[in-house]
C-alpha cells in the first residue's frame, strides 16, 4: 500500500508548505493594498487575481515560461546544476499560484472591514503601524484570515492542471493525489482511484467544515 499512501503524504507536504507561503504573501499583499491608493492599483489587483480564472493549463504554461530550463531563472539554476521543473517544489509553486488569489482577496476584504476609528485612535496614542497590525488588525480579522488559509489549503489540495504540466507525474516525487487519480483512471486502476477520491472528499469536507465553523 506504499504506492497508495505516497501521493497522499506528498500532497500533504506540498500543500502545507504552499499554504505557509500563500498565507504569508497573501496577508501581506492584502494588508498593503487595503490601505493604499495609487495609479495602477486596479491593474495590479487584477494581475494578482487572474490565476483564479485562468485555465490551469495556462497557469502551468506560464510557470514553465518563468521557471523552465530555457528561462532566465531556469538557466541560472542550471548553472548550479539544479532545476525546479519536475520536482516537488514545482508542485509547491503551482499550488501557491492558484491558491494565492483566495488568500489575498480574503485578507484584503478582512482588513478593509476593520473600523478605521479604532486604528486611528491607536495611532494617536502613539502605536506604530507594526503594533497596530499585530495588536488590533490581526485579532479583529483572525477568523476571516483563518478561513482564507483553510480555503487556500483546499484549493491547493485540488490543484491538478498546472501541477501536471509543471511538476509532471513522477511517483513518489511529484505525483500528488489529483494527478494520481487521473493516472489511475487512465490505467483503469479503479480500486486506487476510488480510495484516492474518498481521501480527497474527506480532506476537503474536513477543511470546508472547519471554515464554516469560523463564521
N, C-alpha and C positions, 0 to 999 in steps of 0.2 A: 504493500500500500504506500510505499515511499513515493512512487511516481504520482500517486493521487495527492498526497499532502504537500509535495514540493511546490506546486503553483499556489497553494493556499498560504503557506508560510512566506513565500516570496512576495505575494500580493500584500500581505500584512506589513512586511518590512518596507516594501516600496512605498506604500500609501501612508505609513506612519511618518517616514522621512519627508515625503511630499507634503503632507499636511503641516508639518512643522514649518517648512519654508513658506508654504502658502499662507499660513496664519500670520507669520511674521511680516511678510511683504504686503499681504492684503490689508492687515490692520494699519500698517504704516502708511500705505497709499491712501486708504480710506480716511485716516486721520488728517493727512496732509491736504488732500483735495477737498475735504469737507470744510476747511477753513480758509481756502484760497480762492481768489478771483483774479484771473489773468486771461489775456488773449490766447486763444487756442485750447482753453480748458476742456471744452466740449469735444474737440478733436482728440485730445489725449485720453479722455474718459472713454470715447468710442473705441479707440485702439485697444485699451485695456479690457474692454468688454467683448470685443469681437470674437475671441476664441469660443465664447459661449454659443455663438450662432453659426460659426463656420463648420462645414463638414469635417469630421475627424481626420479624413484622409488629407484634406487641405492643410490642416494643422500639422500633420505628420510630414508633409512635403516641405512646409516652411521650416520645420525643425531640422530637416535634412539639409536644407539650403544654408541654415545658420551654423549647424554643428557637424555636418557631414565631412567626410575625409577630404573633399575638394574645397571646402570653405576656408576662410581665413583662420577661424578657430580650430577647425579640424586639422589644417596643415601645421598650425602651431603646436597642437597636441601630438601630432605625428612626429614632430621633431624630437619630442621627449618619449617617443615610442608608446604613445597612448592614444586610444580612440574612444569617443563617447558612444558612437553607434554600436548597437548590438551588445550593450552592457546593461546592467540593471539600473545604472544611472540614467540611461536613455529613457527607461520606463518611468523613473522618478521625474525627469524633466517633462515628459509628456503629461504626467498626472498633474504637475504643478501648473502647467499652462492651461489645461482645460478646467481646473478647479479654481484658479485664481479669481476669475470674474465673480463667482458666487461669494467668495470671502470679501473681496474688495467692495462689492455693492452692499453687502450686509453691514460691513464696518462703516462705510461712508454714511449710510442712512441712520445707523445707530448713533454716530457722533453728531449728525445733524439734529437728532431728536433731543439732545441734551439741552436743557434750559440755559440759555446764554447768561441770564441774570445770575445764576449760580457761579458759573465760571468767571464772569466779570467781577463778582464780589470777591472771589478768591484772589484774582489779580490785584484788586485794590488793596487787599490785606497783605500783599507782598509775596504771594506764592508765585513761583516761576512756572513756565509752561510745562516743564517735565513733571513737577509736583502736581499741577492741576490735572495733567493727563492720568497719572497713576492713582492719585488720591480721590479724584472726583469723576472724571470721564469714564475710566475703566470700570469702577464699581457700578456706575449708573447704567452702563451698557453691557455688563458682564453676561447676562443671559442671552442677549442678541448675538454677541460675539461668539459665545459657546455654540449657539445654534448654527452660526455661519461655519464654524470649524467642523461641526458634525456633518453639515450638508456638503462641505468641501470634501470630507473623507468619503462620503457616499458617492459623490460624483467621481472622485479619483478611482474608487474601487471598481466602478463600472466602465472605466475608460478602455477602449478596445482599438479603434481605428488608428489613432496616432501612435499608440504603443506598438502595434503590429508593424507599422511602416518604419518607425524609427528604432525600436528596440529589437524587432524581429521575434521569432518563435524558437528560442533555444531552451529546451527543457532543463530545468534546474538553474538556469542563468537569467533568462528574460521572459520565460513563459508564465504570465500571470493567469489568474482564474478566467477572465473573459476570453483571453487568447486560447487557453486550454479547452474551454467549452466549444469554441469554433472548430478547433482541430479535432476534438472528439466527434463532433457532428460530421465533419468531412470524412473521418475514418470509420464512422458508424459504431463508435465505441459508446453505446447508449448507456451502459451502466455508470461509467465515469461521468458521462455528460450530465445525467440527472442528479448524480451526487454533487457535482460542482454547481449545478443550478440550485440545488437545495441549500448549499453553503452560501451562495450569493444572496438568495432570498432571505435567509436567516440573518446574515450580517446587515443587509440593507434594512430589513424590518427593525432590527435592534436599534440601529442608529437613527432611523426616522422616528421611532418611538421615543428615543431619548430627546430628539429635537422637539417633539410635540410636548414633552413633559416640561420643557423650559419655558413654554409660553404662559 
